[in-house]
Each structure stands twice: as C-alpha cells, then as structure tokens.
Amino acid sequence: MGFDPETLKYDDRGLVPAIAQDAASGEVLMMAWMNADAVRRTLESGRVTYWSRSRQCFWVKGETSGHVQKLVEMRIDCDRDCVLVLVEQSGPACHTNRRSCFYTALRDGQEVEIMSPIEGDLG
Amino acid sequence: MGFDPETLKYDDRGLVPAIAQDAASGEVLMMAWMNADAVRRTLESGRVTYWSRSRQCFWVKGETSGHVQKLVEMRIDCDRDCVLVLVEQSGPACHTNRRSCFYTALRDGQEVEIMSPIEGDLG
C-alpha cells in the first residue's frame, strides 16, 4: 500500500526517533527526531531531514556543515513509532567531527572514548 | 571517569531511547526505552533490560520469550541522551518473530516487507 507519513505513531510532540545507519558499513551514526513533514521531506528530497527540538525548525542534515546524509532507504519498525534511515554519510555525522555520535563506550564501569575526531574536513 | 547512569539526560518521563544492534552483523534490531535503573541493571546483569512504557515495568528482554539480548557493549552518544547497545541476540528481536523490528522498507512510495518471520523457535 502507498506510504503516508501521517500513519506513523508520533509522540505528544509529534515526533518519532530516527536512527541513521551507514548503509555501507552498518555503523550506527546518530539518533535524532522527525515529525511527519520531516519524514515526507526526507523521502521526497533524498536528503535526510530532521526536526530540531532545540531550534524548533527543520534541520537538513549537513546544510551548514556539508556533512550531508543521502538517503539510501527508510525503514519503519513494527510499532510504526521509530524510523531507521540507511544513509550515505559525507564526512562525520557528529557535530564533534567524529564519524558517529556514539564514540563513548562503557567498559569496566568507565567511559572510554573509542573514536577520534576526523582531521581536516572530509565532507 | 566512572560511569554514573544518573548523568545521562533523560526526557520528562525519565527515559532515553536505546537502540539495539547485533554486535556481529551490525543489523539494527530494535529501539526501546531505558530509565536510569534499566541502564544500571543492563550494565550489572549483562542482560539488556528496558523500561516498558505500556506496562510501566522493567522488561528484561527475552525473559518470557527466551529471545534474550546479551550485552556486548553499551555506548552513549555525544549529547548523553541516547544509548546504543551492542548485543548477542538469541533468535528474533521482534515480537512478530522477525530478526529485526525494522522489516518494513519504503520503496517507490510503497511499504515493502523485506524480512520474514523466523520459522520455529531458534531462541
């Protein structure tokens, strides 16, 4: 059946969590939020677009940094309340210039940094 | 520094999204929620434990189904408001008996089922 973004189950702020995964490596890059319009814009433009809760505006990933996410495929989960976007990520996904936002591992009760910032701009 | 689950940034319900990823294949299996106690229990027990919003109780993944998630590593994101758990998943992660909850892809504007339920119980 045809997909209608309005049929996803949004929270009381009208948002669903969106997980971005590198389509080639499988690495989980980041998690952000989408409303129905962000889902629609992402599908129509092929550029992953989130809703910024802090700035209350659409956030076309990489629009200012150049670290864009080209949509390879969007998937939805069984409960229709979470979105997975498989992407081609240009440069780092994280604002700290690391490839992934999940660069802190918990090992033996300690926080361990397992990823360094990318040097220069590979965007 | 030593990790304290209370230092994560929980939402107004006291929860953070937790993404479960197959540690071996990289497949994203599911997304659920954890409160600080669920984070602590997961780290202490090595069994991934969520907080069920619908039932308002701890949810030791696989406790009834046998489809347990053995924790390989927990990671936190740059904003400390999302958790990634790398797991060894026994059998299907999804309650529909599919390996992953993200079995519906959006292709050419249509919803396409890309994964079948696992036959029998491989738990």
gemmi code that builds the backbone of each chain (N, CA, C; Angstrom):
import gemmi

chains = {
    "A": [
        ("MET", (0.840, -1.196, 0.000), (0.000, 0.000, 0.000), (0.875, 1.247, 0.000)),
        ("GLY", (0.361, 2.335, -0.461), (1.114, 3.576, -0.511), (1.432, 4.059, 0.891)),
        ("PHE", (2.609, 4.623, 1.052), (3.014, 5.059, 2.379), (2.586, 6.494, 2.639)),
        ("ASP", (1.929, 6.694, 3.788), (1.525, 8.026, 4.222), (2.233, 8.334, 5.539)),
        ("PRO", (3.109, 9.357, 5.548), (3.852, 9.670, 6.781), (2.947, 9.916, 7.983)),
        ("GLU", (1.702, 10.322, 7.724), (0.789, 10.596, 8.850), (0.406, 9.322, 9.597)),
        ("THR", (0.643, 8.159, 8.996), (0.248, 6.904, 9.637), (1.269, 6.412, 10.659)),
        ("LEU", (2.415, 7.101, 10.773), (3.345, 6.719, 11.838), (2.781, 7.198, 13.177)),
        ("LYS", (3.287, 6.601, 14.251), (2.774, 6.953, 15.578), (3.736, 7.926, 16.248)),
        ("TYR", (3.384, 9.180, 16.204), (4.228, 10.230, 16.754), (3.931, 10.420, 18.240)),
        ("ASP", (4.933, 10.916, 18.970), (4.725, 11.145, 20.402), (3.934, 12.442, 20.597)),
        ("ASP", (3.809, 12.850, 21.858), (2.931, 14.002, 22.133), (3.514, 15.320, 21.612)),
        ("ARG", (4.768, 15.255, 21.156), (5.350, 16.435, 20.499), (5.267, 16.309, 18.981)),
        ("GLY", (4.647, 15.189, 18.517), (4.540, 14.970, 17.077), (5.804, 14.421, 16.449)),
        ("LEU", (6.628, 13.731, 17.247), (7.941, 13.276, 16.774), (8.113, 11.756, 16.896)),
        ("VAL", (8.955, 11.227, 16.029), (9.443, 9.849, 16.185), (10.976, 9.887, 16.200)),
        ("PRO", (11.602, 8.958, 16.947), (13.063, 8.850, 16.881), (13.457, 8.329, 15.502)),
        ("ALA", (14.553, 8.885, 14.969), (15.078, 8.441, 13.682), (16.547, 8.055, 13.867)),
        ("ILE", (16.838, 6.812, 13.563), (18.198, 6.284, 13.717), (18.859, 6.322, 12.346)),
        ("ALA", (20.044, 6.923, 12.266), (20.784, 6.943, 10.998), (21.900, 5.909, 11.043)),
        ("GLN", (21.902, 5.053, 10.030), (22.899, 3.984, 9.949), (23.625, 4.094, 8.618)),
        ("ASP", (24.938, 3.960, 8.636), (25.734, 3.955, 7.413), (25.330, 2.751, 6.577)),
        ("ALA", (24.846, 3.024, 5.367), (24.308, 1.940, 4.535), (25.393, 0.946, 4.123)),
        ("ALA", (26.619, 1.419, 4.042), (27.694, 0.541, 3.582), (28.315, -0.249, 4.738)),
        ("SER", (28.651, 0.442, 5.821), (29.386, -0.215, 6.914), (28.478, -0.780, 7.994)),
        ("GLY", (27.228, -0.298, 8.059), (26.326, -0.725, 9.123), (26.509, 0.039, 10.414)),
        ("GLU", (27.469, 0.943, 10.453), (27.708, 1.710, 11.671), (26.500, 2.589, 12.009)),
        ("VAL", (26.091, 2.581, 13.282), (25.043, 3.497, 13.722), (25.693, 4.862, 13.935)),
        ("LEU", (25.190, 5.873, 13.237), (25.844, 7.180, 13.208), (25.276, 8.161, 14.229)),
        ("MET", (23.976, 8.188, 14.368), (23.338, 9.176, 15.238), (21.865, 8.844, 15.415)),
        ("MET", (21.246, 9.515, 16.351), (19.797, 9.439, 16.530), (19.287, 10.861, 16.668)),
        ("ALA", (18.241, 11.176, 15.906), (17.609, 12.490, 16.028), (16.100, 12.282, 15.874)),
        ("TRP", (15.355, 13.331, 15.599), (13.899, 13.236, 15.609), (13.305, 13.726, 14.303)),
        ("MET", (12.193, 13.153, 13.924), (11.465, 13.604, 12.744), (9.993, 13.787, 13.094)),
        ("ASN", (9.388, 14.806, 12.512), (7.932, 14.883, 12.513), (7.447, 14.401, 11.134)),
        ("ALA", (6.142, 14.415, 10.916), (5.609, 13.859, 9.666), (6.154, 14.605, 8.446)),
        ("ASP", (6.307, 15.920, 8.578), (6.834, 16.691, 7.450), (8.299, 16.367, 7.193)),
        ("ALA", (9.054, 16.121, 8.230), (10.469, 15.759, 8.047), (10.578, 14.396, 7.359)),
        ("VAL", (9.701, 13.471, 7.729), (9.670, 12.170, 7.053), (9.368, 12.370, 5.573)),
        ("ARG", (8.364, 13.190, 5.297), (7.963, 13.449, 3.909), (9.094, 14.120, 3.130)),
        ("ARG", (9.694, 15.156, 3.721), (10.780, 15.880, 3.040), (11.969, 14.964, 2.770)),
        ("THR", (12.277, 14.093, 3.734), (13.403, 13.163, 3.560), (13.143, 12.242, 2.374)),
        ("LEU", (11.929, 11.713, 2.303), (11.594, 10.792, 1.216), (11.574, 11.518, -0.132)),
        ("GLU", (11.037, 12.721, -0.140), (10.908, 13.443, -1.413), (12.240, 13.978, -1.916)),
        ("SER", (13.076, 14.447, -1.002), (14.328, 15.100, -1.423), (15.508, 14.130, -1.494)),
        ("GLY", (15.406, 13.018, -0.763), (16.548, 12.115, -0.685), (17.661, 12.639, 0.212)),
        ("ARG", (17.404, 13.751, 0.870), (18.351, 14.327, 1.840), (17.714, 14.193, 3.218)),
        ("VAL", (18.438, 13.539, 4.140), (17.826, 13.268, 5.442), (17.594, 14.579, 6.188)),
        ("THR", (16.359, 14.754, 6.615), (15.897, 15.992, 7.235), (15.248, 15.663, 8.570)),
        ("TYR", (15.776, 16.252, 9.623), (15.248, 16.032, 10.968), (14.452, 17.261, 11.400)),
        ("TRP", (13.831, 17.114, 12.571), (13.220, 18.259, 13.235), (14.070, 18.583, 14.459)),
        ("SER", (14.580, 19.786, 14.513), (15.406, 20.199, 15.644), (14.521, 20.622, 16.801)),
        ("ARG", (14.596, 19.871, 17.901), (13.781, 20.205, 19.063), (14.269, 21.490, 19.721)),
        ("SER", (15.586, 21.724, 19.720), (16.115, 22.913, 20.381), (15.817, 24.176, 19.572)),
        ("ARG", (15.917, 24.058, 18.239), (15.715, 25.253, 17.415), (14.299, 25.335, 16.861)),
        ("GLN", (13.528, 24.232, 17.026), (12.146, 24.200, 16.530), (12.077, 24.552, 15.040)),
        ("CYS", (12.882, 23.846, 14.256), (12.858, 24.068, 12.814), (13.352, 22.803, 12.120)),
        ("PHE", (13.116, 22.724, 10.806), (13.658, 21.606, 10.051), (15.172, 21.726, 10.010)),
        ("TRP", (15.800, 20.574, 9.982), (17.258, 20.520, 10.036), (17.687, 19.563, 8.921)),
        ("VAL", (17.997, 20.156, 7.772), (18.509, 19.346, 6.672), (19.954, 19.009, 7.016)),
        ("LYS", (20.173, 17.767, 7.375), (21.482, 17.365, 7.876), (22.580, 17.755, 6.874)),
        ("GLY", (23.573, 18.502, 7.356), (24.704, 18.883, 6.520), (24.498, 20.178, 5.766)),
        ("GLU", (23.338, 20.824, 5.947), (23.041, 22.046, 5.193), (24.081, 23.124, 5.464)),
        ("THR", (24.519, 23.215, 6.712), (25.556, 24.219, 7.004), (26.947, 23.594, 7.052)),
        ("SER", (27.039, 22.364, 7.551), (28.365, 21.738, 7.722), (28.865, 21.067, 6.447)),
        ("GLY", (27.966, 20.764, 5.529), (28.352, 19.994, 4.347), (28.351, 18.500, 4.595)),
        ("HIS", (28.109, 18.097, 5.845), (28.138, 16.670, 6.181), (26.760, 16.055, 5.964)),
        ("VAL", (26.391, 16.000, 4.705), (25.034, 15.596, 4.343), (24.834, 14.093, 4.488)),
        ("GLN", (23.575, 13.727, 4.617), (23.182, 12.318, 4.622), (22.267, 12.087, 3.432)),
        ("LYS", (22.768, 11.328, 2.474), (21.961, 10.970, 1.311), (21.165, 9.721, 1.666)),
        ("LEU", (19.867, 9.806, 1.499), (19.016, 8.675, 1.867), (19.203, 7.512, 0.901)),
        ("VAL", (19.495, 6.352, 1.451), (19.541, 5.125, 0.647), (18.202, 4.395, 0.794)),
        ("GLU", (17.749, 4.264, 2.048), (16.438, 3.639, 2.265), (15.918, 4.017, 3.641)),
        ("MET", (14.610, 4.252, 3.721), (13.969, 4.453, 5.011), (13.199, 3.188, 5.372)),
        ("ARG", (13.316, 2.796, 6.629), (12.544, 1.654, 7.130), (11.797, 2.075, 8.385)),
        ("ILE", (10.691, 1.417, 8.643), (9.916, 1.719, 9.842), (9.787, 0.447, 10.674)),
        ("ASP", (9.587, 0.625, 11.957), (9.563, -0.566, 12.810), (8.131, -1.096, 12.980)),
        ("CYS", (8.033, -2.242, 13.652), (6.766, -2.962, 13.773), (5.685, -2.128, 14.437)),
        ("ASP", (6.091, -1.244, 15.352), (5.113, -0.407, 16.054), (4.829, 0.908, 15.330)),
        ("ARG", (5.539, 1.126, 14.243), (5.398, 2.353, 13.452), (5.699, 3.597, 14.267)),
        ("ASP", (6.556, 3.455, 15.293), (6.885, 4.627, 16.092), (8.383, 4.905, 16.119)),
        ("CYS", (9.101, 4.342, 15.165), (10.537, 4.594, 15.057), (10.948, 4.387, 13.602)),
        ("VAL", (11.903, 5.192, 13.160), (12.347, 5.184, 11.769), (13.842, 4.865, 11.727)),
        ("LEU", (14.223, 4.048, 10.769), (15.645, 3.768, 10.520), (15.971, 4.298, 9.140)),
        ("VAL", (16.967, 5.181, 9.045), (17.379, 5.662, 7.728), (18.770, 5.126, 7.421)),
        ("LEU", (18.870, 4.406, 6.314), (20.157, 3.956, 5.816), (20.681, 5.069, 4.922)),
        ("VAL", (21.906, 5.494, 5.175), (22.403, 6.711, 4.522), (23.810, 6.527, 3.962)),
        ("GLU", (24.102, 7.403, 2.996), (25.492, 7.653, 2.610), (25.893, 8.928, 3.335)),
        ("GLN", (26.797, 8.798, 4.284), (27.194, 9.929, 5.120), (28.457, 10.581, 4.548)),
        ("SER", (28.385, 11.880, 4.281), (29.582, 12.624, 3.878), (30.303, 13.093, 5.133)),
        ("GLY", (31.542, 12.654, 5.315), (32.330, 13.088, 6.474), (31.719, 12.632, 7.773)),
        ("PRO", (31.975, 13.397, 8.847), (31.481, 12.999, 10.162), (29.988, 13.252, 10.311)),
        ("ALA", (29.299, 12.376, 11.025), (27.880, 12.610, 11.343), (27.752, 13.474, 12.587)),
        ("CYS", (28.741, 13.402, 13.459), (28.645, 14.071, 14.770), (29.185, 15.493, 14.703)),
        ("HIS", (28.557, 16.387, 15.471), (28.994, 17.786, 15.495), (30.374, 17.930, 16.142)),
        ("THR", (30.862, 16.872, 16.796), (32.213, 16.895, 17.364), (33.247, 16.472, 16.323)),
        ("ASN", (32.787, 16.291, 15.107), (33.634, 15.899, 13.977), (34.041, 14.422, 14.006)),
        ("ARG", (33.336, 13.654, 14.812), (33.570, 12.214, 14.795), (32.591, 11.559, 13.818)),
        ("ARG", (32.995, 10.439, 13.319), (32.159, 9.735, 12.342), (30.770, 9.449, 12.905)),
        ("SER", (30.723, 8.973, 14.143), (29.463, 8.627, 14.802), (29.347, 9.388, 16.116)),
        ("CYS", (28.093, 9.659, 16.516), (27.864, 10.276, 17.824), (28.121, 9.307, 18.976)),
        ("PHE", (28.152, 8.017, 18.667), (28.284, 7.003, 19.734), (29.758, 6.633, 19.933)),
        ("TYR", (30.544, 7.617, 20.308), (32.001, 7.419, 20.423), (32.449, 7.156, 21.853)),
        ("THR", (31.487, 7.072, 22.774), (31.822, 6.794, 24.168), (31.302, 5.414, 24.558)),
        ("ALA", (32.212, 4.500, 24.865), (31.835, 3.155, 25.294), (31.975, 3.060, 26.804)),
        ("LEU", (31.151, 2.206, 27.400), (31.240, 1.952, 28.839), (31.941, 0.616, 29.020)),
        ("ARG", (33.143, 0.676, 29.567), (33.952, -0.532, 29.723), (34.483, -0.592, 31.149)),
        ("ASP", (34.181, -1.667, 31.829), (34.605, -1.849, 33.218), (34.208, -0.657, 34.082)),
        ("GLY", (32.986, -0.149, 33.830), (32.467, 0.932, 34.663), (33.025, 2.306, 34.328)),
        ("GLN", (33.831, 2.387, 33.278), (34.433, 3.662, 32.900), (33.921, 4.113, 31.530)),
        ("GLU", (33.940, 5.425, 31.317), (33.649, 5.958, 29.989), (34.938, 5.999, 29.179)),
        ("VAL", (34.920, 5.353, 28.036), (36.123, 5.248, 27.208), (35.812, 5.828, 25.830)),
        ("GLU", (36.641, 6.753, 25.382), (36.450, 7.338, 24.046), (37.059, 6.397, 23.022)),
        ("ILE", (36.226, 5.915, 22.105), (36.703, 4.889, 21.174), (36.839, 5.413, 19.748)),
        ("MET", (36.679, 6.701, 19.570), (36.701, 7.263, 18.226), (37.266, 8.676, 18.303)),
        ("SER", (38.152, 9.038, 17.391), (38.735, 10.376, 17.396), (38.056, 11.258, 16.356)),
        ("PRO", (38.110, 12.563, 16.560), (37.593, 13.472, 15.533), (38.355, 13.264, 14.227)),
        ("ILE", (37.633, 13.416, 13.131), (38.259, 13.328, 11.821), (39.067, 14.605, 11.619)),
        ("GLU", (40.318, 14.469, 11.202), (41.141, 15.670, 10.980), (40.832, 16.257, 9.616)),
        ("GLY", (40.881, 17.599, 9.540), (40.540, 18.268, 8.295), (39.060, 18.101, 8.031)),
        ("ASP", (38.643, 18.388, 6.847), (37.223, 18.257, 6.512), (37.091, 17.351, 5.302)),
        ("LEU", (36.589, 16.162, 5.593), (36.435, 15.180, 4.524), (35.054, 15.283, 3.888)),
        ("GLY", (34.269, 16.299, 4.350), (32.864, 16.437, 3.952), (32.640, 16.263, 2.465)),
    ],
    "B": [
        ("MET", (36.599, 8.510, 33.598), (35.872, 8.654, 34.856), (34.819, 7.559, 34.980)),
        ("GLY", (34.457, 7.264, 36.204), (33.469, 6.233, 36.440), (32.117, 6.648, 35.882)),
        ("PHE", (31.396, 5.664, 35.348), (30.115, 5.997, 34.717), (28.983, 5.921, 35.717)),
        ("ASP", (28.199, 6.983, 35.764), (27.023, 7.034, 36.625), (25.787, 7.179, 35.730)),
        ("PRO", (24.888, 6.186, 35.745), (23.704, 6.256, 34.874), (22.870, 7.517, 35.078)),
        ("GLU", (22.964, 8.121, 36.253), (22.174, 9.332, 36.514), (22.650, 10.523, 35.681)),
        ("THR", (23.858, 10.418, 35.124), (24.398, 11.553, 34.360), (23.892, 11.599, 32.921)),
        ("LEU", (23.136, 10.589, 32.511), (22.524, 10.678, 31.186), (21.376, 11.686, 31.235)),
        ("LYS", (20.992, 12.172, 30.057), (19.939, 13.184, 30.007), (18.630, 12.521, 29.626)),
        ("TYR", (17.810, 12.291, 30.622), (16.541, 11.608, 30.425), (15.463, 12.620, 30.050)),
        ("ASP", (14.455, 12.149, 29.330), (13.352, 13.047, 28.964), (12.426, 13.250, 30.159)),
        ("ASP", (11.316, 13.925, 29.924), (10.449, 14.289, 31.056), (9.746, 13.076, 31.666)),
        ("ARG", (9.863, 11.928, 31.003), (9.366, 10.683, 31.601), (10.505, 9.912, 32.274)),
        ("GLY", (11.719, 10.483, 32.250), (12.867, 9.805, 32.842), (13.461, 8.730, 31.954)),
        ("LEU", (13.281, 8.859, 30.634), (13.695, 7.805, 29.702), (14.671, 8.319, 28.653)),
        ("VAL", (15.496, 7.407, 28.152), (16.301, 7.656, 26.948), (15.993, 6.553, 25.937)),
        ("PRO", (16.041, 6.879, 24.636), (15.914, 5.831, 23.623), (17.141, 4.927, 23.674)),
        ("ALA", (16.909, 3.636, 23.504), (18.002, 2.661, 23.478), (17.891, 1.849, 22.183)),
        ("ILE", (18.941, 1.921, 21.387), (18.984, 1.230, 20.101), (19.760, -0.065, 20.296)),
        ("ALA", (19.181, -1.188, 19.892), (19.885, -2.471, 19.990), (20.406, -2.856, 18.610)),
        ("GLN", (21.703, -3.140, 18.554), (22.360, -3.506, 17.304), (23.054, -4.851, 17.489)),
        ("ASP", (22.905, -5.719, 16.512), (23.588, -7.011, 16.539), (25.093, -6.765, 16.485)),
        ("ALA", (25.800, -7.215, 17.509), (27.231, -6.919, 17.620), (28.029, -7.571, 16.495)),
        ("ALA", (27.528, -8.672, 15.977), (28.284, -9.391, 14.942), (27.965, -8.865, 13.546)),
        ("SER", (26.685, -8.722, 13.232), (26.296, -8.363, 11.863), (26.128, -6.866, 11.654)),
        ("GLY", (25.969, -6.117, 12.738), (25.716, -4.683, 12.614), (24.263, -4.347, 12.357)),
        ("GLU", (23.417, -5.354, 12.212), (22.000, -5.099, 11.963), (21.354, -4.356, 13.141)),
        ("VAL", (20.567, -3.317, 12.825), (19.799, -2.652, 13.875), (18.556, -3.501, 14.140)),
        ("LEU", (18.391, -3.917, 15.381), (17.358, -4.898, 15.712), (16.071, -4.259, 16.207)),
        ("MET", (16.189, -3.237, 17.042), (15.001, -2.640, 17.658), (15.374, -1.355, 18.374)),
        ("MET", (14.363, -0.614, 18.748), (14.552, 0.556, 19.589), (13.533, 0.482, 20.709)),
        ("ALA", (13.990, 0.663, 21.938), (13.070, 0.700, 23.071), (13.593, 1.771, 24.036)),
        ("TRP", (13.144, 1.751, 25.274), (13.463, 2.843, 26.191), (14.090, 2.309, 27.466)),
        ("MET", (14.947, 3.118, 28.053), (15.545, 2.782, 29.347), (15.437, 3.980, 30.277)),
        ("ASN", (15.206, 3.695, 31.555), (15.400, 4.723, 32.578), (16.754, 4.447, 33.249)),
        ("ALA", (17.120, 5.256, 34.222), (18.453, 5.115, 34.822), (18.628, 3.739, 35.445)),
        ("ASP", (17.580, 3.210, 36.051), (17.682, 1.889, 36.667), (17.836, 0.796, 35.612)),
        ("ALA", (17.188, 0.964, 34.476), (17.320, -0.025, 33.405), (18.743, -0.006, 32.841)),
        ("VAL", (19.311, 1.184, 32.720), (20.713, 1.288, 32.281), (21.614, 0.555, 33.277)),
        ("ARG", (21.382, 0.809, 34.562), (22.198, 0.205, 35.614), (22.040, -1.319, 35.602)),
        ("ARG", (20.793, -1.783, 35.514), (20.540, -3.237, 35.525), (21.166, -3.918, 34.319)),
        ("THR", (21.098, -3.248, 33.174), (21.689, -3.811, 31.962), (23.191, -3.985, 32.134)),
        ("LEU", (23.843, -2.944, 32.663), (25.294, -2.999, 32.840), (25.686, -4.038, 33.889)),
        ("GLU", (24.907, -4.120, 34.964), (25.265, -5.031, 36.052), (24.994, -6.489, 35.711)),
        ("SER", (23.891, -6.724, 34.985), (23.487, -8.113, 34.717), (24.022, -8.641, 33.398)),
        ("GLY", (24.364, -7.718, 32.480), (24.758, -8.161, 31.145), (23.580, -8.643, 30.317)),
        ("ARG", (22.376, -8.488, 30.844), (21.144, -8.815, 30.108), (20.423, -7.504, 29.829)),
        ("VAL", (20.157, -7.245, 28.544), (19.588, -5.945, 28.197), (18.180, -5.818, 28.784)),
        ("THR", (17.983, -4.745, 29.527), (16.753, -4.507, 30.278), (16.208, -3.131, 29.917)),
        ("TYR", (14.978, -3.127, 29.421), (14.327, -1.881, 29.038), (13.284, -1.514, 30.086)),
        ("TRP", (12.716, -0.315, 29.894), (11.550, 0.085, 30.679), (10.355, 0.065, 29.746)),
        ("SER", (9.372, -0.713, 30.076), (8.174, -0.802, 29.252), (7.241, 0.360, 29.573)),
        ("ARG", (7.024, 1.208, 28.583), (6.144, 2.361, 28.793), (4.693, 1.920, 28.925)),
        ("SER", (4.320, 0.877, 28.181), (2.916, 0.455, 28.221), (2.600, -0.277, 29.528)),
        ("ARG", (3.557, -1.093, 29.982), (3.286, -1.868, 31.191), (3.841, -1.209, 32.441)),
        ("GLN", (4.668, -0.150, 32.248), (5.267, 0.566, 33.375), (6.030, -0.379, 34.306)),
        ("CYS", (6.914, -1.169, 33.694), (7.730, -2.066, 34.497), (9.018, -2.362, 33.746)),
        ("PHE", (9.998, -2.930, 34.456), (11.220, -3.351, 33.794), (10.893, -4.497, 32.852)),
        ("TRP", (11.635, -4.545, 31.784), (11.394, -5.524, 30.738), (12.757, -6.126, 30.389)),
        ("VAL", (13.041, -7.258, 31.046), (14.278, -7.973, 30.732), (14.029, -8.686, 29.413)),
        ("LYS", (14.640, -8.163, 28.373), (14.368, -8.658, 27.019), (14.579, -10.176, 26.964)),
        ("GLY", (13.537, -10.895, 26.534), (13.636, -12.341, 26.379), (13.240, -13.122, 27.614)),
        ("GLU", (12.865, -12.420, 28.671), (12.548, -13.099, 29.937), (11.405, -14.095, 29.747)),
        ("THR", (10.421, -13.731, 28.952), (9.320, -14.672, 28.699), (9.505, -15.411, 27.371)),
        ("SER", (10.021, -14.718, 26.358), (10.134, -15.332, 25.020), (11.384, -16.190, 24.872)),
        ("GLY", (12.376, -15.985, 25.721), (13.662, -16.668, 25.548), (14.573, -15.958, 24.552)),
        ("HIS", (14.061, -14.915, 23.927), (14.853, -14.205, 22.917), (15.681, -13.108, 23.589)),
        ("VAL", (16.628, -13.555, 24.380), (17.400, -12.640, 25.211), (18.413, -11.858, 24.385)),
        ("GLN", (18.806, -10.733, 24.962), (19.881, -9.931, 24.403), (21.008, -9.889, 25.425)),
        ("LYS", (22.111, -10.516, 25.076), (23.288, -10.487, 25.939), (24.094, -9.243, 25.586)),
        ("LEU", (24.366, -8.439, 26.575), (25.086, -7.184, 26.320), (26.540, -7.456, 25.951)),
        ("VAL", (26.954, -6.902, 24.837), (28.363, -6.947, 24.452), (29.028, -5.631, 24.850)),
        ("GLU", (28.367, -4.520, 24.520), (28.896, -3.211, 24.924), (27.790, -2.180, 24.872)),
        ("MET", (27.788, -1.281, 25.852), (26.888, -0.138, 25.813), (27.686, 1.097, 25.426)),
        ("ARG", (27.105, 1.896, 24.546), (27.731, 3.160, 24.166), (26.719, 4.279, 24.352)),
        ("ILE", (27.212, 5.486, 24.602), (26.322, 6.633, 24.754), (26.702, 7.683, 23.718)),
        ("ASP", (25.751, 8.530, 23.367), (26.037, 9.487, 22.297), (26.556, 10.804, 22.872)),
        ("CYS", (26.941, 11.691, 21.966), (27.597, 12.949, 22.332), (26.734, 13.802, 23.251)),
        ("ASP", (25.429, 13.730, 23.092), (24.519, 14.533, 23.915), (24.103, 13.814, 25.200)),
        ("ARG", (24.561, 12.570, 25.349), (24.228, 11.764, 26.526), (22.718, 11.561, 26.680)),
        ("ASP", (21.996, 11.588, 25.569), (20.549, 11.385, 25.660), (20.074, 10.219, 24.791)),
        ("CYS", (21.000, 9.340, 24.413), (20.639, 8.154, 23.653), (21.694, 7.085, 23.917)),
        ("VAL", (21.248, 5.837, 23.944), (22.107, 4.707, 24.266), (22.104, 3.728, 23.100)),
        ("LEU", (23.271, 3.193, 22.797), (23.389, 2.137, 21.789), (23.881, 0.883, 22.505)),
        ("VAL", (23.121, -0.210, 22.397), (23.591, -1.456, 22.998), (23.949, -2.450, 21.892)),
        ("LEU", (25.180, -2.882, 21.913), (25.621, -3.938, 21.005), (25.338, -5.254, 21.708)),
        ("VAL", (24.643, -6.150, 21.011), (24.125, -7.336, 21.687), (24.384, -8.614, 20.901)),
        ("GLU", (24.359, -9.706, 21.651), (24.188, -11.021, 21.040), (22.718, -11.367, 21.187)),
        ("GLN", (22.017, -11.414, 20.067), (20.564, -11.637, 20.081), (20.263, -13.119, 19.870)),
        ("SER", (19.541, -13.703, 20.806), (19.058, -15.080, 20.614), (17.752, -15.043, 19.837)),
        ("GLY", (17.744, -15.645, 18.653), (16.513, -15.703, 17.859), (16.070, -14.328, 17.411)),
        ("PRO", (14.756, -14.173, 17.202), (14.239, -12.899, 16.706), (14.227, -11.839, 17.800)),
        ("ALA", (14.485, -10.601, 17.417), (14.356, -9.487, 18.362), (12.922, -8.980, 18.394)),
        ("CYS", (12.207, -9.151, 17.295), (10.864, -8.573, 17.155), (9.786, -9.532, 17.666)),
        ("HIS", (8.739, -8.946, 18.245), (7.644, -9.765, 18.765), (6.868, -10.440, 17.634)),
        ("THR", (7.112, -10.014, 16.378), (6.471, -10.670, 15.234), (7.291, -11.866, 14.763)),
        ("ASN", (8.335, -12.175, 15.516), (9.222, -13.305, 15.230), (10.201, -13.028, 14.085)),
        ("ARG", (10.323, -11.772, 13.729), (11.344, -11.413, 12.749), (12.628, -11.028, 13.468)),
        ("ARG", (13.715, -11.200, 12.772), (15.021, -10.906, 13.363), (15.091, -9.462, 13.874)),
        ("SER", (14.593, -8.538, 13.064), (14.617, -7.117, 13.412), (13.209, -6.545, 13.348)),
        ("CYS", (12.964, -5.506, 14.150), (11.674, -4.810, 14.074), (11.561, -3.956, 12.807)),
        ("PHE", (12.688, -3.667, 12.167), (12.677, -2.763, 11.008), (12.547, -3.568, 9.718)),
        ("TYR", (11.449, -4.286, 9.586), (11.263, -5.184, 8.449), (10.417, -4.566, 7.350)),
        ("THR", (10.025, -3.313, 7.525), (9.232, -2.640, 6.501), (10.052, -1.520, 5.867)),
        ("ALA", (10.338, -1.664, 4.575), (11.090, -0.640, 3.845), (10.118, 0.181, 3.012)),
        ("LEU", (10.488, 1.439, 2.799), (9.683, 2.313, 1.941), (10.399, 2.414, 0.603)),
        ("ARG", (9.790, 1.833, -0.404), (10.410, 1.813, -1.727), (9.402, 2.292, -2.765)),
        ("ASP", (9.784, 3.321, -3.503), (8.899, 3.893, -4.527), (7.524, 4.225, -3.940)),
        ("GLY", (7.540, 4.764, -2.731), (6.297, 5.217, -2.116), (5.424, 4.115, -1.548)),
        ("GLN", (5.942, 2.895, -1.563), (5.173, 1.765, -1.064), (5.862, 1.160, 0.164)),
        ("GLU", (5.033, 0.525, 1.013), (5.594, -0.239, 2.130), (5.885, -1.656, 1.656)),
        ("VAL", (7.132, -2.076, 1.817), (7.557, -3.384, 1.330), (8.124, -4.193, 2.498)),
        ("GLU", (7.607, -5.386, 2.694), (8.119, -6.244, 3.769), (9.378, -6.934, 3.276)),
        ("ILE", (10.495, -6.696, 3.958), (11.778, -7.195, 3.463), (12.340, -8.338, 4.318)),
        ("MET", (11.551, -8.787, 5.275), (12.039, -9.810, 6.197), (10.875, -10.703, 6.610)),
        ("SER", (11.080, -11.999, 6.631), (10.013, -12.913, 7.018), (10.194, -13.365, 8.459)),
        ("PRO", (9.099, -13.765, 9.095), (9.234, -14.328, 10.442), (10.126, -15.569, 10.406)),
        ("ILE", (10.883, -15.752, 11.466), (11.712, -16.943, 11.597), (10.799, -18.112, 11.895)),
        ("GLU", (10.957, -19.195, 11.159), (10.099, -20.366, 11.407), (10.649, -21.174, 12.567)),
        ("GLY", (9.727, -21.745, 13.345), (10.149, -22.495, 14.507), (10.703, -21.531, 15.544)),
        ("ASP", (11.352, -22.031, 16.546), (11.900, -21.169, 17.582), (13.378, -21.438, 17.677)),
        ("LEU", (14.147, -20.461, 17.214), (15.602, -20.600, 17.241), (16.178, -20.020, 18.523)),
        ("GLY", (15.258, -19.594, 19.428), (15.672, -18.857, 20.632), (16.835, -19.482, 21.330)),
    ],
}
model = gemmi.Model(1)
for chain_id, residues in chains.items():
    chain = gemmi.Chain(chain_id)
    for i, (resn, *xyz) in enumerate(residues, 1):
        res = gemmi.Residue()
        res.name, res.seqid = resn, gemmi.SeqId(i, " ")
        for name, pos in zip(("N", "CA", "C"), xyz):
            atom = gemmi.Atom()
            atom.name, atom.element = name, gemmi.Element(name[0])
            atom.pos, atom.b_iso = gemmi.Position(*pos), 0.0
            res.add_atom(atom)
        chain.add_residue(res)
    model.add_chain(chain)
structure = gemmi.Structure()
structure.add_model(model)
structure.setup_entities()
